[in-house]
Amino acid sequence: MRFNPLTDHERYLDKDPKDMSLTELRMLLKIKRMDLQLGWNEFEGKIKFWQRVVRSVRESGMVDQVREGIQTYLQNKSPKE
């Protein structure tokens, strides 16, 4: 019998760890590790995605254009003597 984490994890949700056998505790630990790894992989993926977005915006020159636009706006808005 093979363990399928996509369906077999439900067998361990309602059971108290005190009432589990050693094999069941190992499976529960394996499930928790897999959940943690999946969560970490998702978190890293989101970070890498936003790093790529920021890098693309920076390389496109949009940051400099926005800076120049803001500086021009502030210079035009300041009171002239």
Secondary structure, DSSP 4 states (H G I P E B T S, - for coil): ----TTTGGGGGTSS-GGG--HHHHHHHHHHHHHHHHHHHHHHHHHHHHHHHHHHHHHHHTHHHHHHHHHHHHHHHHSPP-
